[in-house]
Amino acid sequence: MELILKKDVENLGFADDVVTVKNGYGRNFLIPRGHAILATPSAKKVLAETLKQRAFKEKKVIEDAQKEADKLNGLEIKISAKAGEGDKLFGSVTNADLAEALEKEDVSIEKKFISIAGGSVKRTGQYEATIRFHRDVISNLTFDVVAEAKK
């Protein structure tokens, strides 16, 4: 079944992508929830015209996203967390904590666009995160998790 996505769908595609999915997934999940519509010939023509008009506007958005991504170059992020013996953290460091740390460095990004390898961090050390500013602008960031100084 060929569908046109109306919203970004995790592990499937971005809005306005034409994707092929199994009939049940499209009919029972994507279409009823408003995530997609059937890719009829007329819907494809409308999509092509929309994409053509949007391409010009998109250029500026990509440039802005690239400027935000360039702010990450050379940026050293250190997140301090309470830790016990053996560098094990009490709790964990998640994408929300990383988004908060980036906000302090004047890089504003929603936590849903940050993915940390392995989901969340449970030990101190150096970790990688992938940050998506735009569908075409994806940046990698290395950050450190350090133990808070004991009082």
Backbone torsions as a table, in degrees:
resi	resn	phi	psi	omega
1	MET	NA	128.7	-178.8
2	GLU	-99.9	128.3	-176.6
3	LEU	-130.4	157.1	171.8
4	ILE	-109.6	121.2	-178.0
5	LEU	-74.6	135.9	176.6
6	LYS	-97.7	-20.4	179.6
7	LYS	-135.9	162.0	173.3
8	ASP	-67.5	130.8	178.0
9	VAL	-120.7	123.7	-177.9
10	GLU	-55.3	133.1	177.7
11	ASN	62.1	17.2	177.3
12	LEU	-127.3	-53.4	179.8
13	GLY	171.3	-178.8	-179.3
14	PHE	-100.4	169.2	178.6
15	ALA	-57.6	142.2	179.4
16	ASP	71.2	14.0	172.4
17	ASP	-86.2	146.5	173.2
18	VAL	-97.5	119.3	-176.1
19	VAL	-126.1	156.7	175.2
20	THR	-111.7	124.2	-178.9
21	VAL	-130.7	169.4	176.0
22	LYS	-69.5	149.8	-175.4
23	ASN	-55.1	-45.8	-177.6
24	GLY	-63.6	-41.4	179.9
25	TYR	-63.3	-42.7	179.3
26	GLY	-70.1	-48.1	-174.6
27	ARG	-71.9	-36.9	-173.4
28	ASN	-97.3	-19.3	-176.0
29	PHE	-122.6	-59.0	-171.7
30	LEU	-67.7	-48.7	-176.7
31	ILE	-69.2	-48.4	-179.7
32	PRO	-61.5	-31.7	-179.5
33	ARG	-85.7	-0.8	177.5
34	GLY	79.3	17.2	178.9
35	HIS	-81.8	-19.7	-174.7
36	ALA	-155.4	162.8	172.0
37	ILE	-130.0	162.2	177.6
38	LEU	-64.8	142.2	-179.2
39	ALA	-90.9	72.3	176.1
40	THR	-77.8	162.9	179.4
41	PRO	-56.9	-39.2	179.7
42	SER	-69.8	-36.7	178.0
43	ALA	-66.1	-35.3	177.9
44	LYS	-67.0	-37.9	178.4
45	LYS	-65.1	-44.2	178.1
46	VAL	-61.6	-41.9	178.8
47	LEU	-62.5	-43.8	-180.0
48	ALA	-60.9	-42.8	179.4
49	GLU	-65.6	-42.0	179.4
50	THR	-62.8	-44.0	180.0
51	LEU	-64.9	-36.5	178.9
52	LYS	-63.5	-44.2	179.8
53	GLN	-68.9	-36.2	-176.9
54	ARG	-75.1	-24.9	-176.2
55	ALA	-56.6	-39.5	-179.7
56	PHE	-66.6	-45.2	-179.8
57	LYS	-68.0	-34.0	-176.7
58	GLU	-63.7	-30.2	-177.1
59	LYS	-57.1	-45.8	-179.6
60	LYS	-67.0	-39.4	179.3
61	VAL	-62.7	-40.8	179.4
62	ILE	-65.9	-40.4	178.5
63	GLU	-61.8	-43.1	178.3
64	ASP	-63.4	-41.7	179.2
65	ALA	-64.9	-36.7	179.3
66	GLN	-66.8	-36.8	177.0
67	LYS	-63.2	-42.2	177.5
68	GLU	-63.6	-41.0	-179.6
69	ALA	-66.6	-34.6	179.6
70	ASP	-66.5	-24.6	177.0
71	LYS	-63.7	-23.8	-178.5
72	LEU	-74.8	-22.1	-177.8
73	ASN	-61.8	125.9	178.7
74	GLY	75.4	5.5	-179.1
75	LEU	-83.8	128.5	178.2
76	GLU	-108.5	116.3	-179.7
77	ILE	-105.1	126.1	174.6
78	LYS	-122.4	123.1	178.6
79	ILE	-110.3	121.5	179.4
80	SER	-96.2	140.1	-179.1
81	ALA	-144.6	154.9	177.8
82	LYS	-69.5	132.9	-177.9
83	ALA	-132.2	150.5	177.9
84	GLY	-102.6	-150.9	179.5
85	GLU	-73.0	148.0	176.4
86	GLY	70.1	29.0	177.4
87	ASP	61.6	19.1	179.6
88	LYS	-85.3	132.2	-178.0
89	LEU	-84.1	148.8	168.0
90	PHE	-83.3	107.8	-173.9
91	GLY	90.7	-147.6	-179.7
92	SER	-155.0	166.0	175.2
93	VAL	-105.5	124.3	-176.2
94	THR	-116.1	-177.8	178.7
95	ASN	-63.7	-27.0	177.2
96	ALA	-66.5	-40.9	177.5
97	ASP	-65.1	-39.1	178.5
98	LEU	-67.7	-39.3	177.5
99	ALA	-62.4	-39.7	178.8
100	GLU	-65.5	-41.2	178.6
101	ALA	-66.3	-38.1	177.9
102	LEU	-67.9	-34.6	179.0
103	GLU	-61.7	-36.4	177.9
104	LYS	-66.7	-23.1	179.3
105	GLU	-97.3	16.1	178.7
106	ASP	64.8	31.3	172.0
107	VAL	-117.0	105.8	-177.2
108	SER	-95.9	122.6	179.3
109	ILE	-149.5	140.2	178.5
110	GLU	-72.5	148.5	-176.7
111	LYS	-64.5	-25.6	-178.4
112	LYS	-70.5	-15.1	178.9
113	PHE	-95.2	5.6	178.7
114	ILE	-110.8	128.4	175.2
115	SER	-127.5	124.0	179.1
116	ILE	-94.3	134.8	179.0
117	ALA	-59.4	121.9	-179.0
118	GLY	91.6	-0.3	176.4
119	GLY	91.6	-70.3	179.3
120	SER	-138.8	159.8	-175.3
121	VAL	-101.5	128.9	-178.0
122	LYS	-113.7	-6.1	-179.1
123	ARG	-134.7	159.3	176.3
124	THR	-73.7	156.9	179.4
125	GLY	142.1	-166.9	-178.5
126	GLN	-104.2	136.0	-175.8
127	TYR	-136.2	162.2	179.1
128	GLU	-109.1	142.9	173.9
129	ALA	-134.3	145.7	176.2
130	THR	-106.7	127.0	-177.1
131	ILE	-118.5	125.8	-179.4
132	ARG	-105.5	109.2	177.7
133	PHE	-85.3	-30.8	-178.4
134	HIS	-158.1	163.9	-178.1
135	ARG	-60.8	-24.7	179.0
136	ASP	-102.3	-9.1	-176.9
137	VAL	-118.6	99.5	179.6
138	ILE	-122.0	133.1	-175.5
139	SER	-127.5	149.1	175.8
140	ASN	-104.3	143.3	-178.6
141	LEU	-133.7	134.2	174.6
142	THR	-102.5	130.4	179.9
143	PHE	-134.8	157.4	-178.7
144	ASP	-110.1	140.6	171.8
145	VAL	-110.4	120.4	-177.4
146	VAL	-119.8	153.6	178.7
147	ALA	-77.8	140.5	175.4
148	GLU	-64.8	147.3	178.0
149	ALA	-65.4	132.4	-179.9
150	LYS	-77.5	141.5	-176.2
151	LYS	-91.4	NA	NA
